[in-house]
Amino acid sequence: MILKLLYSILYFIAFYNQGQLIFLTLAINFQIHYTMLNIKLLREEPQLVAERLRVKNFDAQIIIGKILELDLERRNLQTGLDSILAEQNSIAKQIGLLMKSGKREEAESAKSKVSSLKEQSKELESKMEGVSLELNDLLVQLPNLPHDSVPWGNSAQENEVVRQWGELPNMKDGLPHWELAKKYDIIDFDLGVKLTGAGFPVYKGKGARIQRALISYFLDYNTNAGYKEVMPPLVVNEASGYGTGQLPDKGEQMYHVGLDNFYLIPTAEVPVTNIFRDVILGQEELPVKLTAYTPCFRREAGSYGKDVRGLNRLHQFDKVEIVQVTNPSESYNALEGMVAHVEGLVKSLGLPYRILRLCGGDMSFTSALTYDFEVYSAAQERWLEVSSVSNFESFQSNRLKLRYKDEKGKPALAHTLNGSSLALPRILAALLENNQGNGSIKVPQVLVPYTGFEYLD
């Protein structure tokens, strides 16, 4: 507990410098012991795991108890199997000696004993396989441990505002983006319903052009910052879904291609991070920094009402993602760097924004610490989430078996991070609403080289 207290004090030191909140990040090596959610940690400190998961409003006591019971059973079976295999090997060596010595009857008796031991070992192997599968099914149900800095809370209303930038526009007669889309004939929501269903809009004319402009600008912004662009598949197999933690937690929110047992990706994070499944990286290869544009597909079951109207929540949408794989000692420096990167991108569009540190009850299953970005929607008079930037620590890499060679040359789990850079729908909604006036909508200056026009009119 003293180490945890020391870590909490050192980890985040906040101070004001010229009106801006700056975070000094100190990565402490013993942090890894507390955040690597695996069977070893559950054996050694089950109460610590249960206490930390309560911050995410997850009651883990019962499931941890079952996991430890199955783990003990599996280890006992392994001990028994090892003993039988050792005896089997010992007797097998004796058979040859007995045969050479002409002791045929004793050799035949030994062979019979080996056959009996083989049957016992097969039975134990079968039991072990069943117990291991049951154990794994329980392990993948446990969320990642939240970082010590994550605040308690049950919902988005209890997230902490880290900082805010820009004047909030006062637009008494402004139209919401779904009316602007119809007025300027740039997005057709009804046609999307005809072709597919609600949540699948059709972008038209300058609407399609500005979508393409946003994607190109976001990718260029990321690659100029050292991220390597990749173009991954839009469907993934089940192993990829489990690797990054979307399965089993978010299985009901993913579109499943039943015949092939594939899933449409909910975010580029899934295929991009899975590039490194079962990979061992050299220290000199870290950090790995990748960016990708993909359409994303989410069922968003149960999402209704005015807050999901228009572009506010879609089943198919475009997003540019950034992903990092880092040395554990550098992952929180990387997180702050990613937050600063996304902040610069949002600021370049001229949109008022705020950055939130998510409370435990609003965090994802896989995250250890998450910052959300929200932009202000003038016509709707509310904040819209446009990006999440998260450190998963070793949670995903433990599932992926993603390792790097440490300073001693031994394989160790890497840390993974990702962030939206950026999700397009609500960015576009805010751009349309905040920049309307005088019979047109002004395009942000940074996008003009990509759109070829300054106004939507």
SVG drawing of the C-alpha trace seen along z (x, -y; Angstrom):
<svg xmlns="http://www.w3.org/2000/svg" viewBox="-36 -37 57 101">
<polyline fill="none" stroke="black" stroke-width="0.4" points="0.0,0.0 2.9,-2.3 4.2,-1.7 0.7,-2.4 0.5,-5.7 3.9,-6.7 3.0,-6.0 -0.3,-7.9 1.6,-11.0 4.3,-10.8 2.2,-9.9 0.2,-13.0 1.5,-16.3 -0.7,-19.1 0.2,-22.8 -0.9,-25.9 1.5,-27.6 0.2,-30.6 -3.3,-29.4 -2.8,-26.0 -3.0,-22.7 0.2,-20.7 0.7,-17.1 4.1,-15.8 4.2,-12.1 6.6,-9.9 6.5,-6.2 7.3,-3.9 8.5,-0.4 6.6,1.2 3.4,-0.1 3.4,2.9 3.0,5.3 -0.4,3.7 -1.7,3.4 -0.9,6.6 -4.2,8.4 -3.2,12.0 -3.5,15.2 -0.3,14.5 -1.7,11.2 -5.1,12.8 -3.3,15.5 -1.1,13.1 -3.5,10.1 -7.1,11.1 -8.4,8.4 -6.4,5.7 -7.9,6.7 -11.4,6.7 -10.9,3.3 -9.6,1.7 -12.4,3.2 -15.0,1.7 -13.8,-1.7 -15.3,-0.5 -18.5,0.6 -17.6,4.2 -18.1,6.7 -15.4,9.3 -15.5,11.2 -17.5,14.2 -15.7,14.6 -12.3,14.2 -13.2,17.0 -14.2,19.3 -11.0,18.4 -8.8,19.3 -10.6,22.6 -10.2,23.5 -6.6,22.4 -5.8,24.6 -7.6,27.5 -5.7,27.0 -2.3,26.8 -3.1,30.0 -4.0,31.8 -0.8,30.5 1.2,31.9 -0.5,35.2 0.1,35.3 3.8,34.4 4.2,37.2 2.6,39.8 4.6,38.7 7.8,38.8 7.0,42.4 6.0,43.3 9.4,42.1 11.3,43.9 9.6,47.2 10.0,46.8 13.8,46.5 13.8,49.7 12.1,51.7 15.0,51.5 17.4,52.6 15.1,55.5 14.9,56.7 18.7,56.6 19.0,58.6 16.6,61.3 14.0,60.4 11.2,60.6 8.4,61.2 9.4,58.2 9.7,56.1 6.1,57.1 4.9,56.3 6.6,52.9 5.0,52.3 1.6,53.1 2.3,50.5 3.3,47.9 0.0,48.5 -2.0,48.0 -0.1,44.8 -0.8,43.5 -4.5,44.0 -4.3,42.1 -2.3,39.3 -4.9,39.0 -7.7,38.7 -5.8,36.0 -5.0,34.1 -8.7,34.2 -9.7,32.9 -7.0,30.2 -8.3,29.0 -11.8,28.7 -10.7,26.8 -8.4,24.5 -11.2,23.6 -13.5,22.9 -10.8,20.8 -10.1,18.8 -13.8,18.1 -13.9,16.5 -10.6,14.6 -11.8,12.8 -14.8,11.6 -12.6,9.5 -12.1,5.8 -8.8,4.1 -7.8,2.6 -8.2,-1.2 -5.2,-3.3 -4.9,-4.8 -5.7,-8.3 -9.1,-7.2 -11.8,-9.0 -14.7,-7.1 -18.1,-7.7 -21.0,-6.0 -21.7,-7.9 -20.4,-10.6 -21.7,-13.3 -18.9,-12.5 -16.0,-12.7 -13.3,-15.3 -12.8,-18.3 -9.0,-18.5 -9.1,-21.7 -11.2,-23.7 -10.4,-25.9 -12.2,-28.3 -15.2,-30.6 -18.6,-28.9 -20.5,-30.3 -23.9,-31.9 -26.2,-31.1 -29.8,-31.9 -31.1,-31.2 -28.7,-28.5 -29.9,-25.4 -28.9,-21.9 -26.7,-20.0 -29.5,-17.6 -31.4,-20.7 -28.3,-22.2 -27.6,-19.0 -31.0,-19.1 -30.8,-22.8 -27.5,-22.5 -28.2,-19.0 -25.0,-17.5 -26.2,-14.6 -29.3,-12.5 -30.4,-10.6 -33.7,-9.4 -31.9,-7.9 -29.6,-6.0 -32.7,-4.5 -34.0,-3.4 -30.7,-1.8 -29.9,-0.2 -31.6,-1.6 -31.3,-4.3 -27.8,-5.3 -26.4,-4.8 -26.3,-8.3 -25.5,-9.1 -23.0,-12.0 -23.6,-14.0 -21.7,-16.6 -19.8,-19.0 -20.8,-16.8 -18.9,-13.9 -16.0,-16.1 -15.7,-17.5 -15.7,-14.0 -12.8,-13.0 -11.1,-16.3 -11.3,-15.5 -10.0,-12.0 -7.0,-13.2 -6.2,-16.0 -6.4,-13.8 -4.1,-11.2 -1.6,-13.8 -1.6,-15.4 -0.8,-12.0 1.8,-10.9 3.6,-14.3 3.8,-13.5 5.6,-10.2 2.7,-7.8 3.0,-5.2 -0.2,-4.8 -1.7,-1.4 -4.8,-0.2 -6.2,2.8 -9.2,5.1 -12.7,4.0 -13.6,7.5 -11.7,9.5 -11.8,13.0 -12.9,13.9 -9.3,14.1 -8.8,10.4 -11.9,9.4 -10.7,11.3 -7.2,9.9 -8.2,6.3 -11.0,7.0 -14.1,6.2 -15.1,9.8 -16.8,11.0 -17.6,7.7 -19.0,5.8 -20.1,8.8 -23.7,7.7 -22.7,4.3 -20.7,5.7 -22.0,6.8 -21.4,10.5 -20.9,12.2 -22.3,15.6 -21.4,17.8 -17.7,17.0 -17.6,16.1 -16.1,12.7 -16.9,9.4 -17.2,5.9 -14.7,3.7 -16.1,1.2 -12.8,-0.7 -9.5,-0.4 -7.9,0.3 -8.9,3.9 -7.1,4.9 -4.2,2.5 -3.4,3.6 -3.8,7.3 -1.0,6.8 1.2,7.5 -0.6,10.6 2.0,13.3 4.8,11.0 8.0,10.2 9.4,6.8 13.0,5.6 13.5,2.7 14.9,0.7 11.5,1.1 9.6,-0.7 7.6,-2.8 5.5,-1.6 3.2,-4.4 0.5,-3.6 -2.5,-5.4 -5.3,-4.1 -8.5,-5.4 -11.5,-2.9 -15.2,-3.0 -16.5,-1.7 -19.6,0.4 -21.5,0.4 -25.0,1.8 -25.5,-0.7 -28.5,1.3 -30.9,-0.6 -29.7,-4.1 -32.8,-6.3 -33.9,-9.9 -32.9,-13.4 -29.3,-13.0 -28.6,-10.4 -30.3,-12.3 -28.5,-13.1 -24.8,-12.5 -24.7,-12.2 -24.8,-8.4 -24.4,-6.2 -24.2,-2.5 -21.5,-3.2 -19.1,-6.1 -15.6,-7.1 -12.8,-7.5 -9.0,-7.9 -7.2,-6.1 -3.8,-6.3 -2.2,-3.3 1.0,-2.9 2.9,0.0 5.4,-1.1 7.9,0.0 5.8,0.1 8.1,-2.5 7.1,-5.0 3.4,-4.3 2.2,-7.2 4.5,-9.6 3.1,-8.3 -0.4,-8.8 0.2,-12.5 1.9,-12.9 -1.2,-11.4 -3.5,-13.7 -1.4,-16.7 -1.5,-15.5 -5.3,-15.1 -5.6,-18.4 -3.6,-20.2 -5.7,-18.6 -9.0,-19.7 -7.7,-23.2 -6.6,-23.5 -10.2,-23.1 -11.2,-26.1 -13.7,-24.1 -14.2,-24.9 -13.3,-21.7 -12.8,-20.3 -10.8,-17.3 -12.2,-14.9 -10.6,-12.3 -13.1,-9.5 -14.4,-8.2 -14.5,-4.4 -18.1,-4.0 -17.7,-5.6 -14.5,-3.8 -14.3,-1.0 -13.8,2.6 -10.2,2.6 -8.9,-0.8 -6.6,-1.6 -6.9,-5.4 -8.9,-7.3 -9.2,-11.0 -12.2,-12.0 -12.4,-15.0 -15.6,-16.9 -16.4,-19.7 -19.2,-22.2 -22.2,-22.1 -23.7,-25.6 -27.1,-24.7 -27.6,-21.8 -26.1,-23.7 -24.2,-20.7 -20.9,-18.9 -20.3,-16.1 -17.6,-13.4 -15.2,-13.2 -12.2,-11.3 -11.1,-8.9 -7.4,-8.4 -6.6,-5.4 -3.7,-3.5 -4.5,0.2 -1.2,1.0 -0.5,4.7 -4.2,5.8 -4.4,6.2 -0.9,7.4 -1.5,10.1 -4.4,11.4 -2.4,10.8 0.8,12.3 2.4,9.1 5.9,8.9 9.2,7.0 12.7,8.0 13.6,6.2 17.0,4.9 18.0,8.5 16.8,9.8 13.9,11.6 10.3,11.4 8.0,9.1 4.6,7.7 4.5,4.4 1.9,1.7 -0.7,0.6 -2.5,-2.7 -5.0,-4.1 -6.9,-7.2 -9.4,-8.7 -7.7,-11.2 -10.5,-11.9 -14.0,-10.4 -15.8,-12.3 -19.5,-12.4 -19.7,-14.8 -16.7,-16.8 -18.6,-17.5 -21.8,-18.2 -20.0,-20.8 -18.3,-22.3 -21.6,-22.8 -23.4,-24.2 -20.7,-26.5 -19.6,-27.9 -23.1,-28.7 -24.1,-32.3 -24.9,-34.7 -26.4,-32.0 -23.4,-29.7 -21.1,-27.6 -17.4,-28.5 -14.9,-25.7 -11.9,-25.8 -8.8,-27.2 -6.8,-24.0 -9.3,-22.1 -9.5,-24.4 -6.5,-22.9 -8.3,-19.5 -11.9,-20.7 -11.0,-23.2 -13.7,-25.5 -14.1,-27.9 -17.9,-27.8 -20.7,-25.3 -23.5,-27.2"/>
</svg>
